[in-house]
Amino acid sequence: MKLKPLLPIVALLALGGCATVNKQALGPGAVAGLKGQTLVQTKRPVPDFIAMTPSKAAIALVGLALAVSDGNAMVSGHAIQDPAQAIAEGLASALSSAHGTKTAGQPLTVSAQDAATLAKAADGSAQYVLDVQTMGWQFVYFPTDWTHYRVLYSAKARLIDTTTKTTVAEGVCTRFPESNTGAPTYDELTGNGAALLKKELALAAEDCVKSLKAEMLVL
């Protein structure tokens, strides 16, 4: 009976940070300022990945710690990429096509959240910082079907003007499959080098690029 209280907690972890995002579509003034400018992407530490199973959920917070430990080991052992990088590359490509922006140099390794701090980190290397951050990623069984799993993902993205040190566009994306139709078992999801898990995360990245292009970048 300990399963039910934990499942909502895990789901919230997957969607963590969404409430702190101030959604802001790219406005006409900011669009004009983008023309032909350079931007630099950020690179953040890989967040904890949660691999939740019924047996772990049954032991509450200890199980959650085990789920994080197992999830991180899976990410490391199978070279699973944080989708944030693919999302950033997709958004950068969209900005380049629409506004002629150019990506400058290597991504900035950052951990700060403050827009002014990120702008300062660019140190004149680019006019804009494109910051994409994974807020939560995990897999978890369905509450009514403990033998099949879904992959949950959430991310936030910001476009920061380094001159004004302000955010000119911001958005959030989430992937939360609700139906267990065709959902994989644990072995199917994690087998063969976690190939299916990687595919699901790639699909989450594609969905995020699509929604952020429309809602945040107005493209």
mmCIF file of the C-alpha atoms, coordinates in Angstrom:
data_MODEL
# 
_entry.id   MODEL 
# 
loop_
_atom_site.group_PDB 
_atom_site.id 
_atom_site.type_symbol 
_atom_site.label_atom_id 
_atom_site.label_alt_id 
_atom_site.label_comp_id 
_atom_site.label_asym_id 
_atom_site.label_entity_id 
_atom_site.label_seq_id 
_atom_site.pdbx_PDB_ins_code 
_atom_site.Cartn_x 
_atom_site.Cartn_y 
_atom_site.Cartn_z 
_atom_site.occupancy 
_atom_site.B_iso_or_equiv 
_atom_site.pdbx_formal_charge 
_atom_site.auth_seq_id 
_atom_site.auth_comp_id 
_atom_site.auth_asym_id 
_atom_site.auth_atom_id 
_atom_site.pdbx_PDB_model_num 
ATOM 1   C CA . MET A 1 1   ? 0.000  0.000  0.000   1.00 0.00 ? 1   MET A CA 1 
ATOM 2   C CA . LYS A 1 2   ? 3.039  2.291  0.037   1.00 0.00 ? 2   LYS A CA 1 
ATOM 3   C CA . LEU A 1 3   ? 3.043  2.416  -3.753  1.00 0.00 ? 3   LEU A CA 1 
ATOM 4   C CA . LYS A 1 4   ? 0.242  4.854  -4.319  1.00 0.00 ? 4   LYS A CA 1 
ATOM 5   C CA . PRO A 1 5   ? 1.604  7.745  -2.210  1.00 0.00 ? 5   PRO A CA 1 
ATOM 6   C CA . LEU A 1 6   ? 5.010  7.537  -3.874  1.00 0.00 ? 6   LEU A CA 1 
ATOM 7   C CA . LEU A 1 7   ? 3.865  7.570  -7.486  1.00 0.00 ? 7   LEU A CA 1 
ATOM 8   C CA . PRO A 1 8   ? 2.646  11.195 -7.448  1.00 0.00 ? 8   PRO A CA 1 
ATOM 9   C CA . ILE A 1 9   ? 5.949  12.230 -5.818  1.00 0.00 ? 9   ILE A CA 1 
ATOM 10  C CA . VAL A 1 10  ? 7.927  10.571 -8.587  1.00 0.00 ? 10  VAL A CA 1 
ATOM 11  C CA . ALA A 1 11  ? 5.738  12.186 -11.232 1.00 0.00 ? 11  ALA A CA 1 
ATOM 12  C CA . LEU A 1 12  ? 6.323  15.593 -9.668  1.00 0.00 ? 12  LEU A CA 1 
ATOM 13  C CA . LEU A 1 13  ? 10.049 14.998 -9.736  1.00 0.00 ? 13  LEU A CA 1 
ATOM 14  C CA . ALA A 1 14  ? 9.812  14.301 -13.443 1.00 0.00 ? 14  ALA A CA 1 
ATOM 15  C CA . LEU A 1 15  ? 8.032  17.592 -13.982 1.00 0.00 ? 15  LEU A CA 1 
ATOM 16  C CA . GLY A 1 16  ? 10.130 19.504 -11.467 1.00 0.00 ? 16  GLY A CA 1 
ATOM 17  C CA . GLY A 1 17  ? 10.682 23.169 -12.095 1.00 0.00 ? 17  GLY A CA 1 
ATOM 18  C CA . CYS A 1 18  ? 7.723  23.724 -14.404 1.00 0.00 ? 18  CYS A CA 1 
ATOM 19  C CA . ALA A 1 19  ? 6.006  25.983 -11.878 1.00 0.00 ? 19  ALA A CA 1 
ATOM 20  C CA . THR A 1 20  ? 9.078  28.273 -11.742 1.00 0.00 ? 20  THR A CA 1 
ATOM 21  C CA . VAL A 1 21  ? 9.157  28.911 -15.484 1.00 0.00 ? 21  VAL A CA 1 
ATOM 22  C CA . ASN A 1 22  ? 7.908  32.309 -16.587 1.00 0.00 ? 22  ASN A CA 1 
ATOM 23  C CA . LYS A 1 23  ? 6.621  31.473 -20.049 1.00 0.00 ? 23  LYS A CA 1 
ATOM 24  C CA . GLN A 1 24  ? 7.536  34.241 -22.464 1.00 0.00 ? 24  GLN A CA 1 
ATOM 25  C CA . ALA A 1 25  ? 7.185  34.157 -26.218 1.00 0.00 ? 25  ALA A CA 1 
ATOM 26  C CA . LEU A 1 26  ? 9.810  35.883 -28.326 1.00 0.00 ? 26  LEU A CA 1 
ATOM 27  C CA . GLY A 1 27  ? 8.476  39.361 -29.058 1.00 0.00 ? 27  GLY A CA 1 
ATOM 28  C CA . PRO A 1 28  ? 8.815  41.472 -32.237 1.00 0.00 ? 28  PRO A CA 1 
ATOM 29  C CA . GLY A 1 29  ? 11.488 43.696 -30.696 1.00 0.00 ? 29  GLY A CA 1 
ATOM 30  C CA . ALA A 1 30  ? 13.614 40.745 -29.674 1.00 0.00 ? 30  ALA A CA 1 
ATOM 31  C CA . VAL A 1 31  ? 13.178 39.183 -33.114 1.00 0.00 ? 31  VAL A CA 1 
ATOM 32  C CA . ALA A 1 32  ? 14.631 42.293 -34.738 1.00 0.00 ? 32  ALA A CA 1 
ATOM 33  C CA . GLY A 1 33  ? 17.633 42.124 -32.443 1.00 0.00 ? 33  GLY A CA 1 
ATOM 34  C CA . LEU A 1 34  ? 18.342 38.503 -33.352 1.00 0.00 ? 34  LEU A CA 1 
ATOM 35  C CA . LYS A 1 35  ? 19.092 39.068 -37.023 1.00 0.00 ? 35  LYS A CA 1 
ATOM 36  C CA . GLY A 1 36  ? 22.536 37.708 -37.872 1.00 0.00 ? 36  GLY A CA 1 
ATOM 37  C CA . GLN A 1 37  ? 23.647 37.583 -34.241 1.00 0.00 ? 37  GLN A CA 1 
ATOM 38  C CA . THR A 1 38  ? 25.687 34.888 -32.513 1.00 0.00 ? 38  THR A CA 1 
ATOM 39  C CA . LEU A 1 39  ? 24.436 32.644 -29.758 1.00 0.00 ? 39  LEU A CA 1 
ATOM 40  C CA . VAL A 1 40  ? 26.097 30.153 -27.460 1.00 0.00 ? 40  VAL A CA 1 
ATOM 41  C CA . GLN A 1 41  ? 24.468 27.103 -25.930 1.00 0.00 ? 41  GLN A CA 1 
ATOM 42  C CA . THR A 1 42  ? 24.869 26.009 -22.320 1.00 0.00 ? 42  THR A CA 1 
ATOM 43  C CA . LYS A 1 43  ? 25.931 22.649 -20.981 1.00 0.00 ? 43  LYS A CA 1 
ATOM 44  C CA . ARG A 1 44  ? 24.759 21.654 -17.527 1.00 0.00 ? 44  ARG A CA 1 
ATOM 45  C CA . PRO A 1 45  ? 25.596 18.758 -15.192 1.00 0.00 ? 45  PRO A CA 1 
ATOM 46  C CA . VAL A 1 46  ? 23.547 15.673 -16.048 1.00 0.00 ? 46  VAL A CA 1 
ATOM 47  C CA . PRO A 1 47  ? 20.601 15.528 -13.618 1.00 0.00 ? 47  PRO A CA 1 
ATOM 48  C CA . ASP A 1 48  ? 19.636 12.427 -11.654 1.00 0.00 ? 48  ASP A CA 1 
ATOM 49  C CA . PHE A 1 49  ? 17.691 9.858  -13.641 1.00 0.00 ? 49  PHE A CA 1 
ATOM 50  C CA . ILE A 1 50  ? 14.988 7.921  -11.797 1.00 0.00 ? 50  ILE A CA 1 
ATOM 51  C CA . ALA A 1 51  ? 14.434 4.268  -12.692 1.00 0.00 ? 51  ALA A CA 1 
ATOM 52  C CA . MET A 1 52  ? 11.350 3.438  -10.628 1.00 0.00 ? 52  MET A CA 1 
ATOM 53  C CA . THR A 1 53  ? 10.020 -0.116 -10.274 1.00 0.00 ? 53  THR A CA 1 
ATOM 54  C CA . PRO A 1 54  ? 7.241  -1.523 -8.066  1.00 0.00 ? 54  PRO A CA 1 
ATOM 55  C CA . SER A 1 55  ? 9.721  -3.159 -5.711  1.00 0.00 ? 55  SER A CA 1 
ATOM 56  C CA . LYS A 1 56  ? 11.492 0.163  -5.125  1.00 0.00 ? 56  LYS A CA 1 
ATOM 57  C CA . ALA A 1 57  ? 8.245  2.078  -4.673  1.00 0.00 ? 57  ALA A CA 1 
ATOM 58  C CA . ALA A 1 58  ? 7.189  -0.394 -1.998  1.00 0.00 ? 58  ALA A CA 1 
ATOM 59  C CA . ILE A 1 59  ? 9.959  0.848  0.299   1.00 0.00 ? 59  ILE A CA 1 
ATOM 60  C CA . ALA A 1 60  ? 9.149  4.532  -0.050  1.00 0.00 ? 60  ALA A CA 1 
ATOM 61  C CA . LEU A 1 61  ? 12.025 7.014  0.213   1.00 0.00 ? 61  LEU A CA 1 
ATOM 62  C CA . VAL A 1 62  ? 14.660 4.305  0.441   1.00 0.00 ? 62  VAL A CA 1 
ATOM 63  C CA . GLY A 1 63  ? 13.270 2.956  -2.795  1.00 0.00 ? 63  GLY A CA 1 
ATOM 64  C CA . LEU A 1 64  ? 13.434 6.394  -4.361  1.00 0.00 ? 64  LEU A CA 1 
ATOM 65  C CA . ALA A 1 65  ? 17.111 6.633  -3.455  1.00 0.00 ? 65  ALA A CA 1 
ATOM 66  C CA . LEU A 1 66  ? 17.685 3.221  -5.026  1.00 0.00 ? 66  LEU A CA 1 
ATOM 67  C CA . ALA A 1 67  ? 15.762 4.310  -8.129  1.00 0.00 ? 67  ALA A CA 1 
ATOM 68  C CA . VAL A 1 68  ? 18.046 7.325  -8.492  1.00 0.00 ? 68  VAL A CA 1 
ATOM 69  C CA . SER A 1 69  ? 21.163 5.221  -7.940  1.00 0.00 ? 69  SER A CA 1 
ATOM 70  C CA . ASP A 1 70  ? 20.071 2.599  -10.471 1.00 0.00 ? 70  ASP A CA 1 
ATOM 71  C CA . GLY A 1 71  ? 18.953 5.262  -12.924 1.00 0.00 ? 71  GLY A CA 1 
ATOM 72  C CA . ASN A 1 72  ? 22.270 7.111  -12.785 1.00 0.00 ? 72  ASN A CA 1 
ATOM 73  C CA . ALA A 1 73  ? 24.159 3.837  -13.224 1.00 0.00 ? 73  ALA A CA 1 
ATOM 74  C CA . MET A 1 74  ? 22.017 3.079  -16.275 1.00 0.00 ? 74  MET A CA 1 
ATOM 75  C CA . VAL A 1 75  ? 22.726 6.502  -17.787 1.00 0.00 ? 75  VAL A CA 1 
ATOM 76  C CA . SER A 1 76  ? 26.445 6.055  -17.257 1.00 0.00 ? 76  SER A CA 1 
ATOM 77  C CA . GLY A 1 77  ? 26.630 2.392  -18.228 1.00 0.00 ? 77  GLY A CA 1 
ATOM 78  C CA . HIS A 1 78  ? 24.635 2.768  -21.446 1.00 0.00 ? 78  HIS A CA 1 
ATOM 79  C CA . ALA A 1 79  ? 25.923 6.226  -22.410 1.00 0.00 ? 79  ALA A CA 1 
ATOM 80  C CA . ILE A 1 80  ? 22.402 7.702  -22.329 1.00 0.00 ? 80  ILE A CA 1 
ATOM 81  C CA . GLN A 1 81  ? 22.487 11.352 -23.406 1.00 0.00 ? 81  GLN A CA 1 
ATOM 82  C CA . ASP A 1 82  ? 20.682 14.136 -21.598 1.00 0.00 ? 82  ASP A CA 1 
ATOM 83  C CA . PRO A 1 83  ? 18.020 15.276 -24.132 1.00 0.00 ? 83  PRO A CA 1 
ATOM 84  C CA . ALA A 1 84  ? 18.740 18.921 -23.296 1.00 0.00 ? 84  ALA A CA 1 
ATOM 85  C CA . GLN A 1 85  ? 21.637 18.969 -25.750 1.00 0.00 ? 85  GLN A CA 1 
ATOM 86  C CA . ALA A 1 86  ? 19.513 17.722 -28.650 1.00 0.00 ? 86  ALA A CA 1 
ATOM 87  C CA . ILE A 1 87  ? 16.789 20.220 -27.764 1.00 0.00 ? 87  ILE A CA 1 
ATOM 88  C CA . ALA A 1 88  ? 19.276 23.091 -27.716 1.00 0.00 ? 88  ALA A CA 1 
ATOM 89  C CA . GLU A 1 89  ? 20.695 22.045 -31.075 1.00 0.00 ? 89  GLU A CA 1 
ATOM 90  C CA . GLY A 1 90  ? 17.194 21.839 -32.551 1.00 0.00 ? 90  GLY A CA 1 
ATOM 91  C CA . LEU A 1 91  ? 16.272 25.298 -31.290 1.00 0.00 ? 91  LEU A CA 1 
ATOM 92  C CA . ALA A 1 92  ? 19.580 26.760 -32.445 1.00 0.00 ? 92  ALA A CA 1 
ATOM 93  C CA . SER A 1 93  ? 18.987 25.324 -35.900 1.00 0.00 ? 93  SER A CA 1 
ATOM 94  C CA . ALA A 1 94  ? 15.489 26.819 -35.970 1.00 0.00 ? 94  ALA A CA 1 
ATOM 95  C CA . LEU A 1 95  ? 16.816 30.249 -34.976 1.00 0.00 ? 95  LEU A CA 1 
ATOM 96  C CA . SER A 1 96  ? 19.495 30.016 -37.633 1.00 0.00 ? 96  SER A CA 1 
ATOM 97  C CA . SER A 1 97  ? 16.976 29.177 -40.345 1.00 0.00 ? 97  SER A CA 1 
ATOM 98  C CA . ALA A 1 98  ? 14.514 31.875 -39.311 1.00 0.00 ? 98  ALA A CA 1 
ATOM 99  C CA . HIS A 1 99  ? 16.783 34.705 -38.199 1.00 0.00 ? 99  HIS A CA 1 
ATOM 100 C CA . GLY A 1 100 ? 20.270 33.955 -39.522 1.00 0.00 ? 100 GLY A CA 1 
ATOM 101 C CA . THR A 1 101 ? 21.817 33.447 -36.102 1.00 0.00 ? 101 THR A CA 1 
ATOM 102 C CA . LYS A 1 102 ? 25.144 31.653 -35.802 1.00 0.00 ? 102 LYS A CA 1 
ATOM 103 C CA . THR A 1 103 ? 26.259 29.313 -33.021 1.00 0.00 ? 103 THR A CA 1 
ATOM 104 C CA . ALA A 1 104 ? 29.528 30.485 -31.506 1.00 0.00 ? 104 ALA A CA 1 
ATOM 105 C CA . GLY A 1 105 ? 32.172 28.112 -30.148 1.00 0.00 ? 105 GLY A CA 1 
ATOM 106 C CA . GLN A 1 106 ? 31.743 25.356 -27.603 1.00 0.00 ? 106 GLN A CA 1 
ATOM 107 C CA . PRO A 1 107 ? 28.812 25.240 -25.161 1.00 0.00 ? 107 PRO A CA 1 
ATOM 108 C CA . LEU A 1 108 ? 29.242 27.100 -21.872 1.00 0.00 ? 108 LEU A CA 1 
ATOM 109 C CA . THR A 1 109 ? 29.563 24.791 -18.876 1.00 0.00 ? 109 THR A CA 1 
ATOM 110 C CA . VAL A 1 110 ? 27.263 26.355 -16.271 1.00 0.00 ? 110 VAL A CA 1 
ATOM 111 C CA . SER A 1 111 ? 25.288 25.564 -13.153 1.00 0.00 ? 111 SER A CA 1 
ATOM 112 C CA . ALA A 1 112 ? 23.806 28.985 -12.338 1.00 0.00 ? 112 ALA A CA 1 
ATOM 113 C CA . GLN A 1 113 ? 20.144 29.804 -12.839 1.00 0.00 ? 113 GLN A CA 1 
ATOM 114 C CA . ASP A 1 114 ? 20.273 33.607 -12.812 1.00 0.00 ? 114 ASP A CA 1 
ATOM 115 C CA . ALA A 1 115 ? 20.029 35.115 -16.302 1.00 0.00 ? 115 ALA A CA 1 
ATOM 116 C CA . ALA A 1 116 ? 22.540 37.857 -15.529 1.00 0.00 ? 116 ALA A CA 1 
ATOM 117 C CA . THR A 1 117 ? 25.098 35.292 -14.352 1.00 0.00 ? 117 THR A CA 1 
ATOM 118 C CA . LEU A 1 118 ? 24.638 33.239 -17.512 1.00 0.00 ? 118 LEU A CA 1 
ATOM 119 C CA . ALA A 1 119 ? 24.987 36.365 -19.646 1.00 0.00 ? 119 ALA A CA 1 
ATOM 120 C CA . LYS A 1 120 ? 28.225 37.230 -17.856 1.00 0.00 ? 120 LYS A CA 1 
ATOM 121 C CA . ALA A 1 121 ? 29.501 33.669 -18.417 1.00 0.00 ? 121 ALA A CA 1 
ATOM 122 C CA . ALA A 1 122 ? 29.278 34.265 -22.166 1.00 0.00 ? 122 ALA A CA 1 
ATOM 123 C CA . ASP A 1 123 ? 31.933 36.988 -21.620 1.00 0.00 ? 123 ASP A CA 1 
ATOM 124 C CA . GLY A 1 124 ? 31.419 38.667 -24.974 1.00 0.00 ? 124 GLY A CA 1 
ATOM 125 C CA . SER A 1 125 ? 31.627 35.439 -26.965 1.00 0.00 ? 125 SER A CA 1 
ATOM 126 C CA . ALA A 1 126 ? 28.026 35.723 -28.176 1.00 0.00 ? 126 ALA A CA 1 
ATOM 127 C CA . GLN A 1 127 ? 25.119 38.129 -28.191 1.00 0.00 ? 127 GLN A CA 1 
ATOM 128 C CA . TYR A 1 128 ? 22.676 35.524 -26.896 1.00 0.00 ? 128 TYR A CA 1 
ATOM 129 C CA . VAL A 1 129 ? 22.769 32.518 -24.574 1.00 0.00 ? 129 VAL A CA 1 
ATOM 130 C CA . LEU A 1 130 ? 20.475 29.584 -25.366 1.00 0.00 ? 130 LEU A CA 1 
ATOM 131 C CA . ASP A 1 131 ? 19.991 27.729 -22.094 1.00 0.00 ? 131 ASP A CA 1 
ATOM 132 C CA . VAL A 1 132 ? 18.139 24.393 -22.124 1.00 0.00 ? 132 VAL A CA 1 
ATOM 133 C CA . GLN A 1 133 ? 17.891 22.440 -18.888 1.00 0.00 ? 133 GLN A CA 1 
ATOM 134 C CA . THR A 1 134 ? 16.392 19.034 -18.159 1.00 0.00 ? 134 THR A CA 1 
ATOM 135 C CA . MET A 1 135 ? 14.159 19.446 -15.125 1.00 0.00 ? 135 MET A CA 1 
ATOM 136 C CA . GLY A 1 136 ? 13.224 15.800 -14.727 1.00 0.00 ? 136 GLY A CA 1 
ATOM 137 C CA . TRP A 1 137 ? 13.685 12.488 -16.543 1.00 0.00 ? 137 TRP A CA 1 
ATOM 138 C CA . GLN A 1 138 ? 12.720 9.011  -15.485 1.00 0.00 ? 138 GLN A CA 1 
ATOM 139 C CA . PHE A 1 139 ? 10.818 5.869  -16.273 1.00 0.00 ? 139 PHE A CA 1 
ATOM 140 C CA . VAL A 1 140 ? 8.084  4.501  -14.058 1.00 0.00 ? 140 VAL A CA 1 
ATOM 141 C CA . TYR A 1 141 ? 5.444  1.786  -14.266 1.00 0.00 ? 141 TYR A CA 1 
ATOM 142 C CA . PHE A 1 142 ? 1.792  2.677  -14.866 1.00 0.00 ? 142 PHE A CA 1 
ATOM 143 C CA . PRO A 1 143 ? -0.224 2.913  -11.628 1.00 0.00 ? 143 PRO A CA 1 
ATOM 144 C CA . THR A 1 144 ? -2.786 0.432  -13.000 1.00 0.00 ? 144 THR A CA 1 
ATOM 145 C CA . ASP A 1 145 ? -0.285 -1.750 -14.861 1.00 0.00 ? 145 ASP A CA 1 
ATOM 146 C CA . TRP A 1 146 ? 2.852  -2.547 -12.903 1.00 0.00 ? 146 TRP A CA 1 
ATOM 147 C CA . THR A 1 147 ? 4.479  -4.603 -15.654 1.00 0.00 ? 147 THR A CA 1 
ATOM 148 C CA . HIS A 1 148 ? 4.621  -1.850 -18.279 1.00 0.00 ? 148 HIS A CA 1 
ATOM 149 C CA . TYR A 1 149 ? 6.513  1.424  -18.232 1.00 0.00 ? 149 TYR A CA 1 
ATOM 150 C CA . ARG A 1 150 ? 6.437  4.975  -19.520 1.00 0.00 ? 150 ARG A CA 1 
ATOM 151 C CA . VAL A 1 151 ? 9.238  7.510  -19.901 1.00 0.00 ? 151 VAL A CA 1 
ATOM 152 C CA . LEU A 1 152 ? 8.550  10.938 -18.402 1.00 0.00 ? 152 LEU A CA 1 
ATOM 153 C CA . TYR A 1 153 ? 10.501 14.043 -19.318 1.00 0.00 ? 153 TYR A CA 1 
ATOM 154 C CA . SER A 1 154 ? 10.442 17.797 -18.719 1.00 0.00 ? 154 SER A CA 1 
ATOM 155 C CA . ALA A 1 155 ? 12.747 20.651 -19.701 1.00 0.00 ? 155 ALA A CA 1 
ATOM 156 C CA . LYS A 1 156 ? 12.851 24.418 -19.692 1.00 0.00 ? 156 LYS A CA 1 
ATOM 157 C CA . ALA A 1 157 ? 14.529 26.704 -22.198 1.00 0.00 ? 157 ALA A CA 1 
ATOM 158 C CA . ARG A 1 158 ? 15.570 30.354 -22.198 1.00 0.00 ? 158 ARG A CA 1 
ATOM 159 C CA . LEU A 1 159 ? 17.041 32.786 -24.674 1.00 0.00 ? 159 LEU A CA 1 
ATOM 160 C CA . ILE A 1 160 ? 19.085 35.425 -22.849 1.00 0.00 ? 160 ILE A CA 1 
ATOM 161 C CA . ASP A 1 161 ? 20.351 38.719 -24.272 1.00 0.00 ? 161 ASP A CA 1 
ATOM 162 C CA . THR A 1 162 ? 23.915 39.159 -22.954 1.00 0.00 ? 162 THR A CA 1 
ATOM 163 C CA . THR A 1 163 ? 23.856 42.926 -23.459 1.00 0.00 ? 163 THR A CA 1 
ATOM 164 C CA . THR A 1 164 ? 20.768 43.601 -21.354 1.00 0.00 ? 164 THR A CA 1 
ATOM 165 C CA . LYS A 1 165 ? 21.351 40.461 -19.241 1.00 0.00 ? 165 LYS A CA 1 
ATOM 166 C CA . THR A 1 166 ? 17.659 39.655 -19.496 1.00 0.00 ? 166 THR A CA 1 
ATOM 167 C CA . THR A 1 167 ? 15.573 36.738 -20.725 1.00 0.00 ? 167 THR A CA 1 
ATOM 168 C CA . VAL A 1 168 ? 13.855 37.545 -24.021 1.00 0.00 ? 168 VAL A CA 1 
ATOM 169 C CA . ALA A 1 169 ? 12.078 34.193 -24.419 1.00 0.00 ? 169 ALA A CA 1 
ATOM 170 C CA . GLU A 1 170 ? 11.333 31.298 -22.083 1.00 0.00 ? 170 GLU A CA 1 
ATOM 171 C CA . GLY A 1 171 ? 9.339  28.090 -22.283 1.00 0.00 ? 171 GLY A CA 1 
ATOM 172 C CA . VAL A 1 172 ? 8.769  24.652 -20.870 1.00 0.00 ? 172 VAL A CA 1 
ATOM 173 C CA . CYS A 1 173 ? 7.995  21.266 -22.373 1.00 0.00 ? 173 CYS A CA 1 
ATOM 174 C CA . THR A 1 174 ? 6.796  17.999 -20.878 1.00 0.00 ? 174 THR A CA 1 
ATOM 175 C CA . ARG A 1 175 ? 6.211  14.441 -22.051 1.00 0.00 ? 175 ARG A CA 1 
ATOM 176 C CA . PHE A 1 176 ? 3.829  12.383 -19.931 1.00 0.00 ? 176 PHE A CA 1 
ATOM 177 C CA . PRO A 1 177 ? 2.326  9.383  -21.759 1.00 0.00 ? 177 PRO A CA 1 
ATOM 178 C CA . GLU A 1 178 ? -1.041 8.511  -20.243 1.00 0.00 ? 178 GLU A CA 1 
ATOM 179 C CA . SER A 1 179 ? -1.943 5.300  -22.060 1.00 0.00 ? 179 SER A CA 1 
ATOM 180 C CA . ASN A 1 180 ? -0.246 1.949  -21.505 1.00 0.00 ? 180 ASN A CA 1 
ATOM 181 C CA . THR A 1 181 ? -1.263 0.723  -24.966 1.00 0.00 ? 181 THR A CA 1 
ATOM 182 C CA . GLY A 1 182 ? 1.882  -0.632 -26.574 1.00 0.00 ? 182 GLY A CA 1 
ATOM 183 C CA . ALA A 1 183 ? 3.976  0.344  -23.556 1.00 0.00 ? 183 ALA A CA 1 
ATOM 184 C CA . PRO A 1 184 ? 7.151  -1.719 -22.996 1.00 0.00 ? 184 PRO A CA 1 
ATOM 185 C CA . THR A 1 185 ? 8.037  -4.016 -20.139 1.00 0.00 ? 185 THR A CA 1 
ATOM 186 C CA . TYR A 1 186 ? 11.087 -3.269 -18.016 1.00 0.00 ? 186 TYR A CA 1 
ATOM 187 C CA . ASP A 1 187 ? 13.217 -5.722 -19.976 1.00 0.00 ? 187 ASP A CA 1 
ATOM 188 C CA . GLU A 1 188 ? 12.048 -4.316 -23.301 1.00 0.00 ? 188 GLU A CA 1 
ATOM 189 C CA . LEU A 1 189 ? 12.780 -0.749 -22.197 1.00 0.00 ? 189 LEU A CA 1 
ATOM 190 C CA . THR A 1 190 ? 16.229 -1.412 -20.744 1.00 0.00 ? 190 THR A CA 1 
ATOM 191 C CA . GLY A 1 191 ? 17.461 -4.328 -22.873 1.00 0.00 ? 191 GLY A CA 1 
ATOM 192 C CA . ASN A 1 192 ? 19.861 -4.162 -25.813 1.00 0.00 ? 192 ASN A CA 1 
ATOM 193 C CA . GLY A 1 193 ? 21.878 -1.350 -24.258 1.00 0.00 ? 193 GLY A CA 1 
ATOM 194 C CA . ALA A 1 194 ? 18.701 0.533  -23.281 1.00 0.00 ? 194 ALA A CA 1 
ATOM 195 C CA . ALA A 1 195 ? 17.995 1.089  -26.981 1.00 0.00 ? 195 ALA A CA 1 
ATOM 196 C CA . LEU A 1 196 ? 14.263 1.631  -26.491 1.00 0.00 ? 196 LEU A CA 1 
ATOM 197 C CA . LEU A 1 197 ? 14.818 3.980  -23.567 1.00 0.00 ? 197 LEU A CA 1 
ATOM 198 C CA . LYS A 1 198 ? 17.168 6.032  -25.753 1.00 0.00 ? 198 LYS A CA 1 
ATOM 199 C CA . LYS A 1 199 ? 14.548 6.081  -28.486 1.00 0.00 ? 199 LYS A CA 1 
ATOM 200 C CA . GLU A 1 200 ? 11.865 7.293  -26.073 1.00 0.00 ? 200 GLU A CA 1 
ATOM 201 C CA . LEU A 1 201 ? 14.129 10.085 -24.842 1.00 0.00 ? 201 LEU A CA 1 
ATOM 202 C CA . ALA A 1 202 ? 14.917 11.062 -28.415 1.00 0.00 ? 202 ALA A CA 1 
ATOM 203 C CA . LEU A 1 203 ? 11.171 11.296 -29.086 1.00 0.00 ? 203 LEU A CA 1 
ATOM 204 C CA . ALA A 1 204 ? 10.807 13.483 -25.993 1.00 0.00 ? 204 ALA A CA 1 
ATOM 205 C CA . ALA A 1 205 ? 13.523 15.778 -27.348 1.00 0.00 ? 205 ALA A CA 1 
ATOM 206 C CA . GLU A 1 206 ? 11.785 15.992 -30.722 1.00 0.00 ? 206 GLU A CA 1 
ATOM 207 C CA . ASP A 1 207 ? 8.473  16.847 -29.048 1.00 0.00 ? 207 ASP A CA 1 
ATOM 208 C CA . CYS A 1 208 ? 10.185 19.522 -26.975 1.00 0.00 ? 208 CYS A CA 1 
ATOM 209 C CA . VAL A 1 209 ? 11.827 21.144 -29.996 1.00 0.00 ? 209 VAL A CA 1 
ATOM 210 C CA . LYS A 1 210 ? 8.487  21.233 -31.779 1.00 0.00 ? 210 LYS A CA 1 
ATOM 211 C CA . SER A 1 211 ? 6.559  22.754 -28.887 1.00 0.00 ? 211 SER A CA 1 
ATOM 212 C CA . LEU A 1 212 ? 9.274  25.228 -27.876 1.00 0.00 ? 212 LEU A CA 1 
ATOM 213 C CA . LYS A 1 213 ? 9.688  26.417 -31.455 1.00 0.00 ? 213 LYS A CA 1 
ATOM 214 C CA . ALA A 1 214 ? 5.991  27.203 -31.598 1.00 0.00 ? 214 ALA A CA 1 
ATOM 215 C CA . GLU A 1 215 ? 5.320  28.544 -28.102 1.00 0.00 ? 215 GLU A CA 1 
ATOM 216 C CA . MET A 1 216 ? 8.645  30.135 -27.150 1.00 0.00 ? 216 MET A CA 1 
ATOM 217 C CA . LEU A 1 217 ? 10.257 31.127 -30.450 1.00 0.00 ? 217 LEU A CA 1 
ATOM 218 C CA . VAL A 1 218 ? 6.978  31.668 -32.345 1.00 0.00 ? 218 VAL A CA 1 
ATOM 219 C CA . LEU A 1 219 ? 8.225  29.669 -35.347 1.00 0.00 ? 219 LEU A CA 1 
# 
